[in-house]
Amino acid sequence: MYPFLCNFITALAGFFIMLCFYAKLAFKTFKPFTALIYSGIWFGFYKIVPSQFYLFFAAFLLLFLYGIFCCKINWKYTFLLSVLLLSISLWASGVAEAVGYWTAKVIGSKYIQILQFLDFGIACLFCGLLYLSLFEISKLPFKNLRHIHHQILLIAAFPFLFVLLTEQAISSSIYGDTIIWSYDKGLIYPQIQTAPVLLLQLFAGLTFFSILFLFCRLEKTVSVEQQNSLLAHQLMGQKGYIQEIHRYEQQLNSIQHDIKNHFLLLQQLLNQQKIKEAASYLEELSKFSTPLEYPVFTGNPTVDILLKSKLSVIALKDVKIECDLKIPSVSPVADIEWCIILGNAIDNALKALEAVPKNQKYLHITGIGKGDFLYLHIENSCLKALSSIDEGVGLSNIRTVVKKHFGTLDIEIGGGKFSLDILLLISQQ
């Protein structure tokens, strides 16, 4: 019963802890019953597979399947978490075994009674180190582990895993699994230099956690730089928006100034029965005022002015425009952020439309809020040969705003169509 209890703690409890933090690091709901099933399968492997080499791959396979089918995350992120958890597990196991060997060699020779609890102590130490290590990793200030650069963390995890596997392979090939104990002389075989092995384990762990910490600091620095860049672009956008308003007001003042003259001239033409001349003059006047007349009613006055200005210019280029955008009166998305999204999207659409034949030009803007989210769809025609684009500053600024509001941005190109699908979290909570 005692050996079974030790194996139970080492294998099943340890694997259960890994699955618990697997769900936490993947930002998924932890399901204890499912984790128990996977832990039970691992316990079976632990009992029947004699080779540590095959045990490692069995553990990796189970963790990978748990991430794909239970946490439902992509394979790249599943691979990363599996490597990360296995590395921490091997490190905790190596430290616990090194401490156990030192205890058996130094203390066990004097207090032989302690040896009957040694396996249980090693199992508890392993689980404790595993839990504390993963708990500290879960507290690292990753804004969202799903959005970090997987390659960078793998650079940190793989050397750590390599050191641990190498240490285990060397220990197994040199010392094996045989232990010779004498009641008179204590531990006879194997005679391991415990201090260097333990220092190697501790140094590997310290290096790995230092890299994780530095990576978090780097991510924070990059985040601050992105925020500063966004603020700079917002300032530029604000200047552009002010210029649009000034231009709009100047055109409005110009028409208001001349409106009396226009009416007087029309009245004279009508009094003289010059109907054709009056109609022609009205047509010219209508063309002149077109940039001020494009109907846009989004519910946001700032966005209305921006869209009226930009869409009126596009309308003069024989582009079929459909705009059905409704913006909630209260949302965490600032006016300037709406201008960054819509202004850059329309500017990019205008560039693409310039290369499209006249009878094929169109621009559709739709958007509606539902619950805590707002869905925005912007679609325009483009050259049929176009299948990809190099994202410039405009799309980069849009992505920054979308990411700030925990949204998603999808780009679709093909068949003479370019579309942006944007989902924004607009909840006030």
C-alpha positions as CSV (number, residue, x, y, z in Angstrom):
1,M,0.0,0.0,0.0
2,Y,2.8,2.4,0.8
3,P,4.6,2.1,-2.6
4,F,1.3,2.6,-4.3
5,L,0.6,5.7,-2.3
6,C,4.0,7.2,-3.2
7,N,3.5,6.4,-6.9
8,F,0.0,7.8,-6.7
9,I,1.2,11.1,-5.4
10,T,4.1,11.3,-7.8
11,A,2.3,10.4,-11.0
12,L,-1.4,11.1,-10.6
13,A,-1.3,14.1,-8.3
14,G,1.6,15.7,-10.2
15,F,-0.1,15.3,-13.6
16,F,-3.4,16.6,-12.2
17,I,-1.5,19.8,-11.0
18,M,-0.1,20.2,-14.5
19,L,-3.5,20.0,-16.1
20,C,-5.0,22.5,-13.6
21,F,-2.4,25.1,-14.6
22,Y,-2.6,24.1,-18.2
23,A,-6.2,25.3,-18.2
24,K,-5.3,28.5,-16.3
25,L,-2.4,29.4,-18.6
26,A,-4.7,28.8,-21.6
27,F,-7.4,31.0,-20.1
28,K,-9.9,28.1,-20.1
29,T,-12.3,26.7,-17.5
30,F,-10.7,23.9,-15.6
31,K,-12.7,20.7,-15.6
32,P,-11.6,18.4,-12.6
33,F,-13.4,15.3,-13.9
34,T,-11.8,15.5,-17.3
35,A,-8.4,16.2,-15.7
36,L,-8.9,13.1,-13.4
37,I,-9.5,10.9,-16.5
38,Y,-6.3,12.2,-18.2
39,S,-4.4,11.8,-14.9
40,G,-5.6,8.2,-14.5
41,I,-4.4,7.4,-18.1
42,W,-1.0,8.9,-17.2
43,F,-0.9,6.9,-14.0
44,G,-1.4,3.7,-16.1
45,F,1.4,4.7,-18.4
46,Y,3.6,5.5,-15.3
47,K,3.1,2.0,-13.9
48,I,3.5,-0.1,-17.1
49,V,6.1,1.9,-19.2
50,P,9.6,1.0,-17.9
51,S,11.6,3.6,-19.9
52,Q,11.9,7.2,-18.9
53,F,12.4,8.1,-22.5
54,Y,9.0,6.7,-23.5
55,L,7.3,8.1,-20.4
56,F,8.4,11.6,-21.5
57,F,6.8,11.2,-24.9
58,A,3.6,9.7,-23.3
59,A,3.3,12.7,-21.0
60,F,3.8,15.1,-23.9
61,L,1.2,13.3,-26.0
62,L,-1.4,13.4,-23.2
63,L,-0.7,17.1,-22.6
64,F,-1.0,17.8,-26.3
65,L,-4.3,16.0,-26.6
66,Y,-5.6,17.7,-23.5
67,G,-4.9,21.1,-25.0
68,I,-6.4,20.3,-28.4
69,F,-9.6,18.5,-27.3
70,C,-10.3,19.9,-23.8
71,C,-8.9,23.4,-23.9
72,K,-9.6,23.8,-27.6
73,I,-6.6,25.9,-28.4
74,N,-4.4,25.9,-31.6
75,W,-1.7,23.4,-31.9
76,K,1.2,25.9,-31.7
77,Y,0.0,27.2,-28.3
78,T,-0.7,23.6,-27.2
79,F,2.9,22.6,-28.2
80,L,4.3,25.6,-26.2
81,L,2.3,24.8,-23.0
82,S,3.2,21.1,-23.2
83,V,6.9,21.8,-23.4
84,L,6.6,24.4,-20.7
85,L,4.8,22.1,-18.2
86,L,7.0,19.1,-18.9
87,S,10.1,21.3,-18.3
88,I,8.8,22.4,-15.0
89,S,7.8,18.9,-14.1
90,L,11.2,17.5,-14.9
91,W,12.9,20.3,-13.0
92,A,10.8,19.7,-9.9
93,S,11.4,15.9,-10.1
94,G,15.1,16.4,-10.5
95,V,15.4,18.7,-7.5
96,A,13.2,16.4,-5.3
97,E,15.3,13.3,-6.2
98,A,18.6,15.2,-5.6
99,V,17.3,16.3,-2.1
100,G,16.1,12.7,-1.5
101,Y,19.4,11.2,-2.4
102,W,21.3,13.7,-0.1
103,T,18.8,12.8,2.7
104,A,19.4,9.1,2.2
105,K,23.2,9.5,2.1
106,V,23.8,11.9,4.9
107,I,20.8,11.7,7.3
108,G,19.7,8.1,6.5
109,S,23.0,6.6,7.6
110,K,22.5,8.1,11.1
111,Y,18.7,7.9,11.4
112,I,17.7,4.8,9.5
113,Q,14.0,5.1,10.5
114,I,13.7,8.1,8.3
115,L,14.2,6.1,5.2
116,Q,10.8,4.5,5.4
117,F,9.3,7.9,4.8
118,L,11.8,9.0,2.2
119,D,9.8,8.1,-0.9
120,F,6.7,9.8,0.5
121,G,8.7,12.9,1.3
122,I,10.2,13.0,-2.2
123,A,6.7,12.7,-3.8
124,C,5.4,15.5,-1.6
125,L,8.4,17.7,-2.3
126,F,8.0,17.1,-6.1
127,C,4.3,18.1,-6.0
128,G,5.0,21.1,-3.8
129,L,7.8,22.4,-6.1
130,L,5.6,21.7,-9.2
131,Y,2.7,23.6,-7.8
132,L,4.7,26.6,-6.5
133,S,6.6,26.9,-9.8
134,L,3.5,26.8,-11.9
135,F,1.7,29.2,-9.6
136,E,4.5,31.7,-9.9
137,I,4.5,31.4,-13.7
138,S,0.7,31.9,-13.8
139,K,1.2,35.2,-11.9
140,L,3.7,36.6,-14.4
141,P,2.3,39.8,-16.0
142,F,1.4,38.4,-19.4
143,K,-1.5,40.5,-20.6
144,N,-2.7,37.5,-22.6
145,L,-0.5,34.5,-23.2
146,R,-2.4,33.7,-26.4
147,H,-1.0,36.8,-28.0
148,I,2.6,36.6,-27.1
149,H,5.4,35.5,-29.5
150,H,5.5,31.7,-29.1
151,Q,8.9,31.5,-30.7
152,I,10.5,33.6,-27.9
153,L,9.1,31.4,-25.1
154,L,10.2,28.3,-26.9
155,I,13.7,29.7,-27.1
156,A,13.6,29.9,-23.3
157,A,11.8,26.5,-22.7
158,F,13.8,24.3,-25.1
159,P,17.3,24.9,-23.6
160,F,15.8,24.3,-20.1
161,L,14.2,21.1,-21.2
162,F,17.4,20.0,-23.0
163,V,19.5,20.5,-19.8
164,L,17.0,18.5,-17.8
165,L,16.7,15.6,-20.2
166,T,20.5,15.5,-20.6
167,E,21.0,15.4,-16.9
168,Q,18.4,12.5,-16.6
169,A,20.0,10.6,-19.5
170,I,23.5,10.9,-18.0
171,S,22.3,9.8,-14.5
172,S,20.4,6.8,-15.9
173,S,23.3,5.6,-18.1
174,I,25.9,6.0,-15.4
175,Y,24.0,5.1,-12.2
176,G,20.9,3.2,-13.4
177,D,18.0,2.5,-11.1
178,T,19.8,0.0,-8.7
179,I,20.3,1.1,-5.1
180,I,22.5,-0.9,-2.7
181,W,22.0,-0.2,1.0
182,S,23.8,-1.7,4.0
183,Y,22.5,-1.4,7.5
184,D,26.1,-1.1,8.7
185,K,27.6,1.2,6.0
186,G,24.5,3.0,4.8
187,L,24.2,3.8,1.1
188,I,26.8,1.9,-0.9
189,Y,25.6,2.4,-4.5
190,P,25.2,4.7,-6.3
191,Q,27.7,7.3,-5.0
192,I,26.5,10.5,-6.6
193,Q,28.0,13.9,-6.1
194,T,24.8,15.4,-5.0
195,A,25.9,19.1,-4.7
196,P,26.9,19.6,-8.4
197,V,23.7,17.9,-9.6
198,L,21.5,19.9,-7.3
199,L,23.3,23.1,-8.3
200,L,22.9,22.3,-11.9
201,Q,19.1,21.8,-11.4
202,L,18.8,25.0,-9.4
203,F,20.9,27.0,-11.9
204,A,18.8,25.7,-14.8
205,G,15.6,26.7,-13.0
206,L,16.9,30.1,-12.0
207,T,18.0,30.8,-15.6
208,F,14.6,29.7,-17.0
209,F,12.6,31.8,-14.6
210,S,14.9,34.8,-15.2
211,I,14.3,34.5,-18.9
212,L,10.5,34.4,-18.3
213,F,10.8,37.5,-16.1
214,L,12.9,39.4,-18.6
215,F,10.5,38.4,-21.4
216,C,7.6,39.8,-19.3
217,R,9.5,43.0,-18.8
218,L,10.3,43.1,-22.6
219,E,6.6,42.6,-23.4
220,K,5.6,45.4,-21.0
221,T,8.2,47.7,-22.7
222,V,6.9,46.8,-26.2
223,S,3.3,47.4,-25.0
224,V,4.3,50.9,-23.7
225,E,6.0,51.7,-27.0
226,Q,2.9,50.6,-28.9
227,Q,0.8,52.7,-26.7
228,N,3.1,55.7,-27.3
229,S,3.0,55.0,-31.0
230,L,-0.8,54.9,-30.9
231,L,-0.9,58.2,-29.1
232,A,1.3,59.8,-31.7
233,H,-0.9,58.5,-34.5
234,Q,-3.9,59.6,-32.6
235,L,-2.4,63.1,-32.4
236,M,-1.8,63.0,-36.1
237,G,-5.3,61.8,-36.7
238,Q,-6.7,64.5,-34.5
239,K,-4.9,67.1,-36.6
240,G,-6.3,65.6,-39.7
241,Y,-9.8,65.5,-38.2
242,I,-9.5,69.2,-37.2
243,Q,-8.5,70.0,-40.8
244,E,-11.5,68.1,-42.1
245,I,-13.8,70.1,-39.8
246,H,-12.2,73.4,-40.9
247,R,-12.6,72.5,-44.5
248,Y,-16.2,71.4,-43.9
249,E,-16.9,74.7,-42.1
250,Q,-15.2,76.8,-44.8
251,Q,-17.3,75.1,-47.5
252,L,-20.4,75.6,-45.5
253,N,-19.6,79.3,-44.8
254,S,-18.9,79.7,-48.5
255,I,-22.3,78.4,-49.5
256,Q,-24.1,80.3,-46.8
257,H,-22.3,83.5,-47.9
258,D,-23.2,83.0,-51.6
259,I,-26.7,81.4,-51.1
260,K,-28.5,84.8,-51.3
261,N,-26.7,85.5,-54.6
262,H,-27.6,82.1,-55.9
263,F,-31.3,82.6,-55.0
264,L,-31.3,86.1,-56.6
265,L,-29.8,84.8,-59.8
266,L,-32.3,81.9,-59.9
267,Q,-35.2,84.2,-59.3
268,Q,-34.1,86.5,-62.2
269,L,-33.8,83.5,-64.5
270,L,-37.2,82.3,-63.6
271,N,-38.8,85.7,-63.9
272,Q,-37.3,85.9,-67.4
273,Q,-38.8,82.5,-68.2
274,K,-35.3,81.0,-68.7
275,I,-36.3,77.6,-67.4
276,K,-33.4,75.7,-69.1
277,E,-30.8,78.1,-67.8
278,A,-32.3,77.9,-64.3
279,A,-32.3,74.1,-64.4
280,S,-28.7,74.1,-65.6
281,Y,-27.6,76.5,-62.9
282,L,-29.3,74.3,-60.2
283,E,-27.5,71.2,-61.6
284,E,-24.2,73.0,-61.3
285,L,-25.1,74.2,-57.8
286,S,-26.0,70.7,-56.8
287,K,-22.6,69.3,-58.0
288,F,-20.9,72.1,-56.1
289,S,-22.7,71.2,-52.9
290,T,-22.4,67.4,-53.2
291,P,-19.5,67.1,-50.8
292,L,-21.7,68.5,-48.1
293,E,-24.8,66.4,-48.9
294,Y,-23.7,62.7,-48.5
295,P,-26.2,61.3,-45.9
296,V,-24.5,59.7,-43.0
297,F,-26.1,59.1,-39.6
298,T,-24.1,56.8,-37.4
299,G,-25.3,58.2,-34.0
300,N,-21.8,59.7,-33.4
301,P,-21.5,63.4,-34.6
302,T,-17.7,63.1,-34.9
303,V,-17.8,60.0,-37.1
304,D,-20.7,61.6,-39.1
305,I,-18.5,64.5,-40.1
306,L,-15.5,62.3,-40.9
307,L,-17.6,59.9,-43.1
308,K,-19.5,62.7,-44.8
309,S,-16.2,64.4,-45.8
310,K,-14.4,61.2,-47.0
311,L,-17.4,59.5,-48.6
312,S,-18.4,62.6,-50.5
313,V,-14.9,62.7,-52.1
314,I,-15.2,59.0,-53.0
315,A,-18.7,59.5,-54.4
316,L,-17.3,61.9,-57.0
317,K,-15.1,59.1,-58.4
318,D,-18.1,57.0,-59.6
319,V,-18.0,54.6,-56.6
320,K,-21.2,52.9,-55.5
321,I,-21.4,53.5,-51.8
322,E,-23.5,51.8,-49.1
323,C,-23.1,53.0,-45.5
324,D,-25.2,51.5,-42.8
325,L,-23.2,52.0,-39.6
326,K,-24.7,52.5,-36.1
327,I,-22.4,53.4,-33.3
328,P,-23.7,53.2,-29.6
329,S,-24.0,56.6,-28.0
330,V,-22.0,55.4,-25.0
331,S,-18.9,53.1,-25.5
332,P,-15.3,52.8,-24.3
333,V,-14.1,53.5,-27.9
334,A,-13.1,57.1,-28.1
335,D,-14.1,59.3,-31.0
336,I,-10.5,59.6,-32.2
337,E,-10.2,55.8,-32.2
338,W,-13.3,55.5,-34.4
339,C,-11.6,58.0,-36.7
340,I,-8.4,55.9,-36.8
341,I,-10.4,52.8,-37.7
342,L,-12.7,54.3,-40.3
343,G,-10.3,56.9,-41.6
344,N,-7.5,54.5,-42.3
345,A,-9.9,51.8,-43.7
346,I,-11.5,54.3,-46.1
347,D,-8.2,55.8,-47.2
348,N,-6.9,52.3,-48.0
349,A,-10.1,51.5,-49.9
350,L,-9.8,54.7,-51.9
351,K,-6.2,53.7,-53.0
352,A,-7.5,50.3,-54.1
353,L,-10.5,51.7,-55.9
354,E,-8.3,53.9,-58.1
355,A,-7.1,50.9,-60.0
356,V,-10.6,49.3,-60.5
357,P,-12.6,49.9,-63.6
358,K,-15.4,52.5,-63.2
359,N,-18.4,50.1,-63.5
360,Q,-16.9,47.8,-60.8
361,K,-16.1,50.3,-58.0
362,Y,-18.0,49.9,-54.8
363,L,-17.5,50.5,-51.0
364,H,-19.8,49.0,-48.4
365,I,-19.6,50.0,-44.7
366,T,-21.9,48.2,-42.2
367,G,-21.8,48.0,-38.5
368,I,-24.1,47.1,-35.7
369,G,-23.8,46.5,-32.0
370,K,-25.2,43.4,-30.3
371,G,-24.8,42.9,-26.5
372,D,-21.3,43.8,-25.4
373,F,-19.9,43.7,-29.0
374,L,-19.9,45.8,-32.1
375,Y,-19.3,44.1,-35.5
376,L,-17.9,46.3,-38.3
377,H,-17.6,45.2,-41.9
378,I,-15.8,47.3,-44.5
379,E,-15.7,45.9,-48.1
380,N,-14.5,47.4,-51.3
381,S,-13.7,46.2,-54.8
382,C,-10.1,45.7,-55.9
383,L,-8.1,44.2,-58.7
384,K,-8.9,40.5,-59.2
385,A,-5.2,39.7,-59.4
386,L,-4.7,41.0,-55.9
387,S,-4.3,38.2,-53.4
388,S,-2.2,39.7,-50.6
389,I,-1.0,43.0,-49.3
390,D,1.8,44.4,-47.2
391,E,0.3,45.9,-44.1
392,G,1.3,49.5,-43.7
393,V,0.9,52.1,-40.9
394,G,-2.9,52.4,-41.5
395,L,-3.7,48.7,-40.8
396,S,-1.2,48.6,-38.0
397,N,-3.0,51.5,-36.3
398,I,-6.3,49.8,-36.8
399,R,-4.9,46.6,-35.2
400,T,-3.6,48.6,-32.2
401,V,-7.0,50.1,-31.5
402,V,-8.7,46.7,-32.0
403,K,-6.3,45.0,-29.6
404,K,-6.7,47.8,-27.0
405,H,-10.4,47.0,-26.9
406,F,-9.9,43.2,-26.8
407,G,-11.3,42.7,-30.3
408,T,-10.3,40.8,-33.5
409,L,-9.4,41.9,-37.0
410,D,-9.8,39.6,-40.0
411,I,-8.7,40.5,-43.5
412,E,-10.0,38.7,-46.6
413,I,-8.6,39.3,-50.1
414,G,-9.5,37.6,-53.3
415,G,-11.9,37.5,-56.3
416,G,-11.7,41.3,-56.7
417,K,-12.8,41.9,-53.1
418,F,-11.0,43.3,-50.1
419,S,-12.8,43.2,-46.7
420,L,-12.1,44.0,-43.1
421,D,-14.1,42.3,-40.3
422,I,-13.7,44.0,-37.0
423,L,-15.2,42.8,-33.7
424,L,-14.9,45.2,-30.7
425,L,-15.8,44.8,-27.1
426,I,-17.9,47.8,-26.2
427,S,-19.1,46.8,-22.8
428,Q,-18.6,49.4,-20.1
429,Q,-17.6,46.7,-17.5
